[in-house]
């Protein structure tokens, strides 16, 4: 199947990268400010569309209200092909800026391996402890690779 994009008055064949970019923009639009996250599948779909195709590690947050309505999707940290430095202080500042009550974190593994590492669990605990001080609940931390793995569904961190 071929896809085409408009370029001025003409159409040209769309690259796979362009198709993924358009799909990611469409998915993000579906979860615009005020949309409700009704299930973990909603969060998984959003993060998969935003992070799966990236070739460096990105750590993102989906800031939510008390009723799990979307406040903002935000990439907090960008790293290398095998890691990203994550600072709880920055996450706390962002939570306060958005006046969030809850958050779902996610990051991608460019290798495609969706299995959470020990460092993934460790940073999630640190984020949870820091955000707990300002009454922001960490609902989940998703790892996006070839699959999307929920650390909460796996028994927490």
C-alpha positions as CSV (number, residue, x, y, z in Angstrom):
1,X,0.0,0.0,0.0
2,X,1.3,3.5,-0.9
3,X,0.5,6.8,0.7
4,X,0.8,10.2,-0.7
5,X,1.1,13.7,0.8
6,X,0.4,17.0,-0.8
7,X,3.4,19.1,-1.7
8,X,2.1,22.4,-3.2
9,X,-0.1,21.5,-6.2
10,X,1.4,18.0,-6.5
11,X,1.4,14.8,-4.5
12,X,4.4,12.8,-3.7
13,X,5.0,9.4,-2.2
14,X,5.1,9.6,1.6
15,X,8.1,8.1,3.4
16,X,7.5,5.7,6.3
17,X,8.8,8.4,8.6
18,X,6.3,10.9,7.4
19,X,3.5,8.3,7.8
20,X,4.6,7.7,11.4
21,X,4.8,11.5,12.0
22,X,1.2,12.0,10.8
23,X,-0.1,9.1,12.8
24,X,1.6,10.4,15.9
25,X,0.1,13.8,15.4
26,X,-3.3,12.3,14.9
27,X,-3.1,10.2,18.0
28,X,-2.0,13.1,20.1
29,X,-4.9,15.1,18.8
30,X,-7.3,12.4,20.0
31,X,-6.0,13.0,23.5
32,X,-6.2,16.8,23.5
33,X,-6.5,18.7,26.7
34,X,-9.6,17.7,28.5
35,X,-9.9,14.2,27.0
36,X,-10.4,11.5,29.5
37,X,-8.1,8.5,29.9
38,X,-10.6,5.8,30.5
39,X,-8.3,2.8,30.7
40,X,-4.7,1.8,30.6
41,X,-5.2,0.9,26.9
42,X,-5.8,4.6,26.2
43,X,-2.4,5.6,27.7
44,X,-0.6,2.7,26.0
45,X,-2.0,3.7,22.6
46,X,-1.0,7.3,23.1
47,X,2.5,6.6,24.3
48,X,3.1,3.9,21.7
49,X,2.2,6.4,18.9
50,X,4.5,9.1,20.3
51,X,7.5,7.1,21.4
52,X,7.8,3.8,19.5
53,X,9.4,5.1,16.3
54,X,12.1,7.3,18.0
55,X,15.7,6.2,17.7
56,X,16.8,7.8,21.0
57,X,15.3,7.3,24.5
58,X,12.6,9.8,25.4
59,X,11.0,10.0,28.8
60,X,7.5,11.5,28.8
61,X,4.7,12.4,31.1
62,X,0.9,12.5,30.7
63,X,-0.3,15.0,33.3
64,X,-3.9,14.4,34.5
65,X,-6.6,15.9,36.6
66,X,-8.1,14.1,39.6
67,X,-10.7,12.6,37.2
68,X,-8.0,11.5,34.8
69,X,-8.6,14.2,32.2
70,X,-5.6,15.1,30.1
71,X,-3.9,18.3,31.1
72,X,-0.8,17.9,28.9
73,X,1.5,15.4,27.2
74,X,5.1,16.4,27.7
75,X,8.5,14.9,26.8
76,X,10.5,15.7,29.9
77,X,13.9,14.2,29.0
78,X,15.7,13.1,25.8
79,X,18.7,10.8,26.0
80,X,20.8,8.5,23.8
81,X,20.2,5.2,22.2
82,X,20.4,3.3,25.5
83,X,19.4,5.7,28.3
84,X,18.2,9.1,29.4
85,X,19.0,11.0,32.6
86,X,15.8,11.6,34.5
87,X,15.6,14.1,37.3
88,X,12.7,14.0,39.9
89,X,13.1,17.7,40.5
90,X,12.2,18.5,36.9
91,X,9.2,16.2,37.1
92,X,8.0,17.9,40.3
93,X,8.4,21.4,38.7
94,X,6.4,20.3,35.7
95,X,3.6,18.8,37.9
96,X,3.3,22.0,39.7
97,X,3.4,24.1,36.5
98,X,0.5,22.0,35.2
99,X,-1.3,21.8,38.5
100,X,-1.6,18.0,38.0
101,X,-3.2,15.5,40.3
102,X,-1.9,12.4,38.6
103,X,0.6,11.3,36.0
104,X,1.4,8.4,33.7
105,X,5.1,8.2,32.8
106,X,6.5,6.4,29.8
107,X,9.8,6.0,28.0
108,X,10.9,4.1,24.9
109,X,13.6,1.5,24.5
110,X,14.9,2.1,21.0
111,X,16.3,-1.5,21.0
112,X,12.7,-2.7,20.9
113,X,13.0,-4.6,24.2
114,X,10.0,-3.7,26.3
115,X,11.2,-5.3,29.5
116,X,11.6,-2.8,32.3
117,X,15.2,-2.7,33.7
118,X,16.2,-2.3,37.4
119,X,17.1,1.3,36.7
120,X,13.6,1.9,35.3
121,X,12.1,0.5,38.5
122,X,14.5,2.6,40.6
123,X,13.7,5.9,38.9
124,X,10.0,5.2,39.1
125,X,10.3,4.7,42.9
126,X,12.2,8.0,43.1
127,X,9.6,9.9,41.0
128,X,6.8,8.4,43.0
129,X,8.4,9.5,46.3
130,X,9.1,13.0,45.1
131,X,5.6,13.5,43.6
132,X,4.0,12.0,46.7
133,X,5.3,15.0,48.6
134,X,3.1,17.3,46.5
135,X,0.1,15.0,46.3
136,X,0.5,13.9,42.7
137,X,-0.2,10.2,42.1
138,X,2.0,8.1,39.8
139,X,-0.6,5.9,38.1
140,X,1.8,3.9,35.9
141,X,5.1,3.9,34.1
142,X,5.0,2.3,30.6
143,X,8.0,1.0,28.7
144,X,7.5,1.3,24.9
145,X,9.5,-1.1,22.7
146,X,8.0,-3.6,20.3
147,X,5.3,-3.9,22.9
148,X,4.1,-1.6,25.6
149,X,4.7,-2.9,29.1
150,X,2.9,-1.5,32.1
151,X,5.0,-1.6,35.3
152,X,1.8,-1.1,37.4
153,X,0.2,-4.2,35.8
154,X,3.4,-6.1,36.6
155,X,2.9,-5.4,40.3
156,X,4.5,-2.0,40.6
157,X,8.0,-0.8,40.9
